[in-house]
Amino acid sequence: MKPRIYTEEEHAFMEEFVPGHSYKEIREEFLKRFGGEVTKSFPGSYIMNHGLNTGRNGWFEKGHVPANKGKKMSPEQYDKCRRTMFPKGHTPRNTDPIGTEKLLADGYIWVKVDDQRYVKKGVNWIQKHRKIWQDHNGPIPDGHVVIFLDGDRTNFDINNLACISMADNARLNQNGLRFDDPELTKSGVSIAKVMSTMGNRK
């Protein structure tokens, strides 16, 4: 099919009609007014090539009433859908039970602690070392992190965990104060605290 050569009248129509209308509405109204043939990509290709904008995002506007609101399925429709319906309270087979542990992309083991739907990961899951520290000591203060004193992210002994400020943690990283020996890292933490204090005074 040869590309359509649009007339000035057709261009003017598109400029005026495109804003606020769907592709389906634009195509139907265009052909109703001008007839002839258009490509399958019309009006999308025309809109893109001419810098137009429908102003629509595909979302239902506030207050939109679905066409099927208040209408019940016919017995025939229900029977067709029934076999694929989830029963009330259904839990998908791939749902992890509470207590599940996973090694995720950040290199830490996470533990599932809740089963709320449609929430952020941090609501249902928590890094295991943070959970263990909190179980022993209570909530982690804002601006603090829990570290592994021996650097082993699989050693969850409470004596291998320490809660320090993010500032002190940055000093540890910047000054090479992390060690395989927990006692040396503890000393590194003390040095980092002194450095942070000195930096704050300056």
C-alpha positions as CSV (number, residue, x, y, z in Angstrom):
1,M,0.0,0.0,0.0
2,K,1.4,3.4,-1.0
3,P,1.8,6.0,1.7
4,R,-1.2,8.4,1.8
5,I,-0.5,12.0,0.7
6,Y,-2.5,14.0,3.3
7,T,-4.3,17.2,2.2
8,E,-4.2,20.5,4.1
9,E,-7.8,19.8,5.3
10,E,-6.7,16.4,6.6
11,H,-3.7,17.9,8.4
12,A,-5.9,20.6,9.9
13,F,-8.4,17.9,11.1
14,M,-5.6,15.9,12.8
15,E,-4.3,19.0,14.5
16,E,-7.7,19.8,15.9
17,F,-9.1,16.4,16.6
18,V,-6.2,14.4,18.0
19,P,-6.0,16.0,21.5
20,G,-8.3,14.2,23.9
21,H,-9.2,11.3,21.6
22,S,-8.1,7.7,21.5
23,Y,-6.4,6.1,18.5
24,K,-9.6,4.2,17.7
25,E,-11.7,7.3,17.8
26,I,-9.2,9.2,15.6
27,R,-9.0,6.5,13.0
28,E,-12.8,6.0,12.8
29,E,-13.6,9.8,12.5
30,F,-10.8,10.3,10.0
31,L,-12.1,7.6,7.7
32,K,-15.7,8.7,8.2
33,R,-14.8,12.2,7.0
34,F,-12.2,11.6,4.3
35,G,-12.6,7.9,3.3
36,G,-9.9,6.2,1.3
37,E,-7.3,4.0,2.9
38,V,-4.7,4.4,5.7
39,T,-1.9,2.2,6.9
40,K,-2.4,-0.2,9.9
41,S,-0.1,2.0,11.9
42,F,-2.4,5.1,11.5
43,P,-3.0,7.2,13.5
44,G,0.0,6.3,15.7
45,S,2.6,6.8,13.1
46,Y,1.1,10.1,12.0
47,I,0.9,11.4,15.5
48,M,4.5,10.5,16.2
49,N,5.8,12.0,12.9
50,H,3.9,15.3,13.4
51,G,4.7,15.8,17.1
52,L,1.0,15.6,18.1
53,N,-0.2,14.3,21.5
54,T,-3.6,12.8,22.4
55,G,-3.1,13.9,26.1
56,R,-4.3,10.5,27.1
57,N,-2.3,8.0,29.3
58,G,-4.5,4.9,29.0
59,W,-5.7,5.3,32.6
60,F,-9.4,5.5,33.5
61,E,-10.3,9.0,34.6
62,K,-11.3,9.7,38.2
63,G,-15.0,8.8,38.6
64,H,-15.0,6.4,35.6
65,V,-17.8,3.8,35.9
66,P,-16.9,0.5,34.4
67,A,-19.4,-0.6,31.7
68,N,-20.1,-3.9,33.6
69,K,-20.6,-2.3,37.0
70,G,-23.6,-3.9,38.8
71,K,-24.1,-6.5,36.1
72,K,-23.9,-10.1,36.9
73,M,-22.5,-12.8,34.7
74,S,-25.0,-15.0,33.0
75,P,-24.9,-18.7,34.2
76,E,-23.2,-19.6,30.9
77,Q,-20.4,-17.0,31.4
78,Y,-19.9,-18.0,35.0
79,D,-19.6,-21.6,34.1
80,K,-16.9,-20.8,31.6
81,C,-14.9,-18.7,34.1
82,R,-15.5,-20.9,37.2
83,R,-12.8,-23.4,36.4
84,T,-10.0,-20.7,36.3
85,M,-11.3,-18.7,39.3
86,F,-9.2,-18.6,42.5
87,P,-11.3,-19.6,45.6
88,K,-11.7,-16.9,48.3
89,G,-8.6,-16.6,50.4
90,H,-6.5,-18.5,47.9
91,T,-2.7,-18.3,48.3
92,P,-0.6,-18.8,45.2
93,R,1.5,-22.0,45.1
94,N,4.7,-20.0,44.7
95,T,4.1,-18.0,47.9
96,D,7.0,-18.4,50.3
97,P,6.0,-19.3,53.8
98,I,7.0,-17.0,56.8
99,G,10.5,-18.0,57.9
100,T,11.8,-18.6,54.4
101,E,15.4,-17.6,53.9
102,K,16.9,-16.4,50.6
103,L,20.2,-15.2,49.4
104,L,19.4,-12.1,47.3
105,A,21.4,-10.1,44.8
106,D,22.7,-7.7,47.5
107,G,24.8,-10.6,48.9
108,Y,22.8,-10.8,52.1
109,I,20.4,-13.5,53.4
110,W,16.8,-12.3,53.8
111,V,14.1,-13.8,56.0
112,K,10.4,-13.6,55.4
113,V,8.7,-12.2,58.5
114,D,5.2,-11.3,57.3
115,D,2.8,-12.2,54.5
116,Q,1.1,-8.9,53.6
117,R,-0.1,-8.4,50.0
118,Y,0.7,-5.5,47.7
119,V,3.4,-4.1,50.0
120,K,7.1,-3.2,49.5
121,K,9.7,-6.0,50.0
122,G,10.9,-4.4,53.2
123,V,7.6,-5.0,54.9
124,N,7.6,-8.8,54.5
125,W,11.3,-9.4,54.3
126,I,14.3,-8.3,56.4
127,Q,18.0,-9.0,56.2
128,K,18.7,-11.9,58.6
129,H,21.6,-10.2,60.5
130,R,19.4,-7.2,61.1
131,K,16.6,-9.4,62.4
132,I,18.9,-11.3,64.8
133,W,20.4,-8.0,66.1
134,Q,16.9,-6.6,66.7
135,D,15.7,-9.7,68.4
136,H,18.5,-9.3,70.9
137,N,18.7,-5.5,71.2
138,G,15.5,-3.9,69.9
139,P,15.0,-1.6,66.9
140,I,18.0,-0.4,65.0
141,P,18.4,3.4,65.4
142,D,17.9,5.6,62.4
143,G,21.2,6.2,60.5
144,H,22.7,3.0,61.8
145,V,23.7,-0.3,60.1
146,V,24.5,-3.8,61.5
147,I,27.9,-5.2,60.4
148,F,29.6,-8.6,60.6
149,L,32.7,-8.1,62.7
150,D,34.6,-10.9,60.9
151,G,33.3,-9.9,57.4
152,D,31.5,-13.3,57.0
153,R,27.9,-12.6,56.0
154,T,26.9,-16.2,56.9
155,N,28.2,-15.9,60.5
156,F,25.0,-14.8,62.4
157,D,26.4,-15.3,65.9
158,I,25.1,-12.3,67.9
159,N,28.7,-11.7,69.1
160,N,29.8,-11.3,65.5
161,L,27.3,-8.5,64.9
162,A,27.7,-4.8,65.8
163,C,25.4,-1.8,65.2
164,I,27.2,1.3,64.2
165,S,26.4,4.6,62.7
166,M,26.6,5.1,58.9
167,A,29.3,7.7,59.4
168,D,31.4,5.2,61.4
169,N,30.8,2.6,58.8
170,A,32.0,4.9,56.1
171,R,35.2,5.5,58.1
172,L,35.8,1.8,58.4
173,N,35.6,1.4,54.6
174,Q,37.6,4.5,53.8
175,N,40.5,3.6,56.2
176,G,40.7,-0.1,55.8
177,L,39.6,-0.8,59.3
178,R,37.7,-4.0,58.6
179,F,39.5,-7.3,59.5
180,D,38.8,-11.1,59.5
181,D,39.5,-11.0,63.3
182,P,36.4,-9.6,65.1
183,E,38.5,-8.1,67.9
184,L,40.6,-6.1,65.4
185,T,37.4,-4.9,63.7
186,K,36.0,-3.8,67.1
187,S,39.2,-1.8,67.5
188,G,38.7,-0.4,64.0
189,V,35.1,0.7,65.0
190,S,36.6,2.5,68.1
191,I,39.1,4.3,65.8
192,A,36.3,5.2,63.3
193,K,34.2,6.7,66.1
194,V,37.1,8.9,67.2
195,M,37.7,10.0,63.6
196,S,34.0,10.8,63.2
197,T,34.0,12.8,66.4
198,M,37.1,14.7,65.3
199,G,35.5,15.4,62.0
200,N,32.3,16.7,63.5
201,R,34.3,19.1,65.8
202,K,36.1,20.5,62.8
